[in-house]
Amino acid sequence: MIPLNAYVAVSAVLFLTGLLGVLIRRNFIIVLMAVEIMLNAANINLVAFSHYLESMAGQLVALFVIAIAAGEAAVGLAIIIVVFRGKISTNVDEMNLLKW
């Protein structure tokens, strides 16, 4: 059986990778992918602690997080399509289409 420390370590590495992707990258698609990685890291923690504590609550919350991540991906891809149709840069710093 894999110890809880291993799950937490993998989750921490994934979360830090996602955080660095959000902070360093300026491409909107990569930022969305980094947010998805961070949500998956949270899901790993939720399921690992749920199994460790022998409770289904963490797995139910992980299911809701997966649904929210799917909605976030759909909305993010819709925004990217609108930006590409308008021939606007995908650089996060240069996008001011949705400001006004």
VENKAKA-V269365 format. One line per field, one symbol per residue. ss: DSSP state (H for helix, E for strand, L for the rest). phi: phi as a letter, one per 30 degrees, with the letter a starting at -180 (. if undefined). burial: # if it has 9 or more other C-alpha atoms within 8 Angstrom, else .. A space follows every 50 residues. Layout:
ss: ???
phi: ???
burial: ???
This chain:
ss: LLLHHHHHHHHHHHHHHHHHHHHHLLEHHHHHHHHHHHHHHHHHHHHHHH HHHLLLHHHHHHHHHHHHHHHHHHHHHHHHHHHHHLLLLLELLLLLLLLL
phi: .dddeddddddddddddddddddcdcdddddddddddddddddddedddd dddhbcddddddddddddddddddddddddddddddhcdcdddcdbdcdc
burial: ...#..##.###.#########..####.##################### #......##.##..##..#...#..#...#..##.....##...#.....
